[in-house]
Amino acid sequence: MIFQYPIALILPILFLICLKFCKAKKPSLYFSGINFLQKVTKKESILSLLLKVLIITLLSIALASPIKENQLVINNNKGYEISLIMDVSGSMRENGKFDIVRNIVKDFLKKRKSDKIALSIFADFAYVAVPLTYDKKAISQLLDKIEVGIAGTTKTALYEALFLSTNIFKTSHAKNKIAILLTDGMDNANTIPLKIAVERAKKYGVKVYTIGIGQRGDYNPYVLKAIAKQTGGKFFEADSVARLKTIYNTINSLEKSEIKTDKYTLKTYYFTYPLAFALLLLLLLFYLRNKR
């Protein structure tokens, strides 16, 4: 509870000062028995004074306008929709590559608070593990359970993964849609042609960032670069943990969500309560002053 005009609270003090020093001079009449008259009227005078002080105090509180403020915050986040596409083929077991990638991706998830995220994995075949969701915690928990070999160990269905993961945007109306495709291999599943996969991404307006990890002989940089270029994304190469962390940080900074917050203050006014009580006391004062 606050007062809009707290300066008004000084009025009762000014009133008391005036009672002491601003008394009007009136003609005096003296007659016998005045002591008796003073005793009779003393109680009524004290009561009237108390009522006056209460009335002035209540009126000053009403003038100060007591209010209660409640702030309403409306978050108008313009987040992204992001599809994370991760290679879980047998080669990702070498040197603990998948464990490293998993930890970096989990850190990336924490930074995308306003976005919807989807997770797809691929090896011998591809599938969408988690559709678009705001529940980053669920994705992080699932990542902890995913292991290399869960989708086979002998093949790399790279183009199929790109096709399926961009297909989740089919009914999306988001302005910003991106996919982050990470692999250490080349497509050898031959389930979906590269051209079809890229055209699907372009059709739904999905910008694809491609990441090749390991050595250039492990993955095809020309294919990954072509995917990124044709969809408006970028191609990155990571041959170290530090480089991979930098890449995800770079993508995070390149695709920053626009966050707008509208704040509204709801004010509840309470001046009517002291004002009404002051009016009732004022009526009582009039009654006491005129009852005879």
C-alpha positions, 0 to 999 in steps of 0.5 A: 500500500502506498500513497499517491500524494503523501504530502497531504498527510501533513494536514493533521499536524497543521490543524493541531498547530492552528488549534494551538496558535491560531485561536480567534479572539472573541468578546468575553462575557462574565457572569456568576456560575461560570465555573459550573458552566465550564464543567458541564461543557468540558466533556462535550468540548473534548469529544468535539475536538477528538472528532475534528482531529479524526475528521481532518486525519481521515480527510488527509488520508483520502487526499493522499490517495492510498493505492495498492499497485499490482504489476502485470508482466506480459512476456511477448517473446519472439522465440525461435523454433530449433531442430537439433539433429545429432549423429549417433552412429558407431563412429561417434563412440570414438574418443568419446565424441558423443559424450562431448557433443551431448554436454555441449548441446545441453549447455546450448539448451540452457541458453535458449529459454524462449525457444521451442526445441526439437531433437532428432537422431540418426545412424542406420535410420533417423527419427524424431526423438522429441517434437518441438517443445518448450520443455528443455528439461525433458530434452536434456533428460532424454539426451542423458539416456541416448547412447551411441548405437541406439539407431544402429552402428553401421550406417549414417542416414544423414539426408533422411535425418535432414528430411525428417527433422525439417518436416516437423516444421510443416505446420509451423507459423514461426518466423525463425526456424533453424536446424543444427545438423551435426555429424562425423560421417557421410550419408551411406544409407541412401534412403532420401536423396540430398536434393529432396532433403534440401528442397524440403528444408527450403520449402518450410523456410528452415535455415540449416547450420551444419557442423562436421566434427573430426577430420575432413576425411570423416565427413564430406565438407562440400556436402555440408557446405552446400546444405548450409549455403542453399538454406541460408545457414553456415557450415562449421568444422570442429576438430577440438572440444574448444572449437565445438563449444565456440561453434554452438556459442556462435550459432547462439549469438547469430540467432538471438531471440527477440524478447519483448516484455510489456509491463502494466501497473494495476492500481486499486484506489482506497480513498473512498473508505477514509472519505466515507468514514470522515463524512460519517464523523462529520455528521456526528459532529454536526449532531452534537453541536446542534442537539440542543 
